Amino acid sequence: MVRTQIYLTENQRKKLASIAKTVGKKQSELIRDAIDRIIDQAGRGHREFVLRKAAGIWKDRTDLPDFNSIRSEWDRS
């Protein structure tokens, strides 16, 4: 782990200490958990952005085969 210093408001520190005591974790654990959640949320948002941007990128292509006919060749009769 890498040691990182952060600044909290007095109110944030008090509430964090209270939560840590209630759940039986260290304040640093709670902070790491919160950071992990933010990273996960940002990752999901980025994936959604990329997928939305990629949606339909082949819709106007004329050089692609007709996938319905290709799939029909695989159908069992």
TADA-V436681 format. One record per residue. PHI is phi in whole degrees, 0 to 359 (NA if undefined). OMEGA is omega in whole degrees, -180 to 180 (* if undefined). BURIAL is 1 if it has 9 or more other C-alpha atoms within 8 Angstrom, else 0. Layout:
phi = <PHI,PHI>
omega = <OMEGA,OMEGA>
burial = <BURIAL,BURIAL>
This chain:
phi = <NA,251,284,225,262,231,251,242,289,301,296,299,296,296,294,297,298,295,297,301,294,295,269,74,238,282,301,297,296,297,295,297,300,296,295,300,296,296,296,298,297,295,296,296,298,292,299,298,300,296,296,296,293,279,300,80,292,258,298,260,283,252,267,265,290,282,293,296,290,296,295,296,295,275,297,269,263>
omega = <179,179,-180,179,176,176,176,171,179,179,178,-179,180,-180,178,178,179,179,-180,180,-179,-176,177,178,175,179,-180,177,179,180,178,177,-180,179,177,179,179,179,178,180,180,178,178,179,180,179,179,179,-179,180,179,180,-179,-177,176,-176,180,-172,-177,-180,179,-177,-179,178,177,-174,178,179,178,180,-179,177,-178,-179,177,-179,*>
burial = <0,0,0,0,0,0,0,0,0,0,0,0,1,0,0,1,1,0,0,1,1,0,0,0,0,0,1,0,0,1,0,0,0,0,0,0,0,0,0,0,0,0,0,0,0,0,0,0,0,0,0,0,0,0,0,0,0,0,0,0,0,0,0,0,0,0,0,0,0,1,0,0,0,0,0,0,0>
